[in-house]
Amino acid sequence: MIGDSTMADKPVIPENPERGWGQLLPLYFEASVTIDNHAVNGRSSKSFRDEGRWDVVLQRMKEGDWVIIQFGHNDEKPDQARHTDPYGTYTANLKQYVQDTRDRGAYPILATPVERRKFDDNGKVLPTHGDYPQAVRDLAKQLDVPLLDMTRRSRELLTRLGPDQSQRLFIWTKPGEYTRFPDGNRDDTHFNALGATRICDLAVEDIQAHILQLATLLKGKH
């Protein structure tokens, strides 16, 4: 798995409530499956490669592996180290990840970025990722790559829960509740354990529906 903080493993310690959805994925697969989560906080499709992190993944990759590729949250950032254009450098970076994966006999999976918790005054979820999700959808279709449409699925989840209940999925804490956030915290991007689990549920549902070869490795599928 490669991606950003919404996917990345986080320290499982009492003072840290944050979890990435990729951190939960091993719980859904048979014990024979090894999941390497290489996602890192703050990375974009550009900076992940520029820092040499993709080279490490390629060194470990074996024929028959599956690689989930999810970027977007930080590609939107304005700084030169991370920024990409949805239908320019972003698409080019994702395409290269796909090609590199296929060159090694492994199977790429593209994923759109998870939605942020942002509602308008009428309780409607507002899109926060611009053209990036559609760029991933278009590329997946063009390259015939399986797609986990996490933007759409997470938006549907937030819509069902509404502004109040959806807050329970994110890092909203009270002062003194966690030593990491002594003054409390209001974060509508990053997930707590419940939120990461719900997002992981959505990813697994899409795997079951659309990636049947991988779905056979899920628990209870034998």
N, C-alpha and C positions, 0 to 999 in steps of 0.2 A: 504494500500500500504506500502511495506517495501523495502528499497533500500538505495541508496547513493545520493550524491549531484546532479547528473543529473536528479533525480526524485524529490528531496526535495522541499518543500515550501521555498521561499525566501522573505525577506522584500520588500513590494511594496512601496518604497520610492524613491523620485527623484534621490538621489545619488547612487542608486543601480540598474544597468541594468540587473542583473542576475535573471533568472527564471529556475525552474525545470519543466520538462514536466508533472509531476504529479500535479503540481499546476494548470494546465490548464484543467485537466480532468473533474472537476465538470461542466464546461461550456457545455459539450457535453451530459450530462445526465439530465433526468427529475428532477424537483425540489424535488420530493419525495425521491430521492436517496441521501444518505449521504456518502461522501467520506472522510475517515480519512487517511491523508497522514502522515505516520510515518517515512518516509525516512529521513536520517540524513547525512549531509556532512561527508565524510571521512570514512564511515563505510563499513565493509566487511561482508560477510556471517558469519564470526566468531565473529568479535567484536560487531556486532549488538546484537547477543545473549548473549555474555559474559558480556555486560554492563547492561543486564536486560531489554533491550528495547523490546525484543520479549515477555517477560512476561507481559508487559503492554498491548501489542496488544492482547494477549490471554485473558486477563481479560475483554477486551472490545468486543471480538469476539462473535458473535451470530450465531446460526444455520441459514443457508441460506445466510450468507455473502460470498462475493468474496474477495480473497486476492491475489493481484499481487505481485510477489516476483522477484526482480531484483537486483542482485549483480554481481560483477566482476571487476569493475574499481579498487577497493582497495584490492581485494583478490590477485591481482598481486603484491602488495607492498611487499618489503622484510622484514619489521618489524614483529616480532613474534606476536604482538597483532592482526595483520590483515591478514597476509599471509595464503593462503590455496593452496593446490595442486588441479589442475583442476579435475583429476579423483580420488582424494583421499578425503581430508577433505572438499573441496568445494562441491563435489557431496553429501557427507554425510550430510553436513549442510543443503543443499537445500532439500534433501530427508526428513530430520527431520522436516523442515518447512512444507512441504507438508503433512506429516503424522499428525503433530499436528493440522493442519488446518482441515483435514478430520475427525480427532477424535472429533472435536467440531461441526461436521455437516455443515461445511463451505466448500467453493469450492476454491482450489488453482489454480493460473495461474502462470506459469513460464515465465520469460522474459529474453532474452539474453541482455547483456549490449549494450548500444548505442555506435556507433563507434566514435572514435576521428577524427578530421579533419587533416589527414596526407596524403599528396600526394607525389608520386615520381616525378622525373624530366619530365616524360611523361604525367603527369596529371592523373595518376591512383591512386585510393584510396588504401592506404596500410593498411592491417589488423594490429591492435594494441593490440588485446586481446588474442593472442595465442590460446590455446586449450579450454579456458573457454566457449566461445559460443557453440562449438560442444558438450561439456560436458552437457550443459543445454539441448540442443536438444535431446541428447541421453537419458537423464534422463526423460524428458517429454514423450518421446515415451515409455520408460520402465514402467513408472508409470501411463500412460494414462492420462496425465495432459495437459490441453490446453496450447499452446505456443504462445507467442508474440515474433516473431523473430526480435527484434529491431536492432540487429547487421546487419542482412541482409538488412532490410528495410532502416536503416539510411545510410548504405553504398551505396545503390542504389540512395538515395536522394543526397548524396554528389557527386556521379558520374554524375548525371544529371546536377547538378549546376556547377561543376568544381571548381578549386582552387580559383578563384576570387569571384564568386557569393556566394559560400558556406561560405565565411568569414563573410557574413552578418548575419549568424545564431549564431555566437559565440561572446564572450566578447572581441572584438577588439575595443578599444577606443583610442581617441586622448588625448594628454596631456591637462588637464583642462576641459575635457568634463564631467567628473563625479568626485565628490569630493572623492569618494571611491578609485579612481585611478588617483591621481593628475599628475602622470607622464605618463599616458596612460597605456594600457594593451593589451597583445596579448595572448589570452587563446583559445586553440583549443579543449578544453574538455567541458567547461560549456557554457550554452545557454543564449542568451538574450530572450526577449519576443517573437520575431519572430521565433527564433530557437526552443524554447520550444513548441510553437504552431505547428510548422511543424512536430516535433517529435510526439506530441500528436495526430496529424492527422493520422500518421502512425499506432499508437497503436489502435486508434478507427477503422481504416480500417480493421485491423486484427481481432478485436473483432466482427465487422460486418460479416466478412467472416467465422470465425472459432468458435465463442462462441455465438451461436444464442440465448441461454437462457439469457445471459447478454445483448445482443444486443437489446432485446425488451425494455430495459429500457433507451435506447438512445432517445434523443429528436427527435420528428418527426416520431417515429416508431409505434405510436398508430393510 
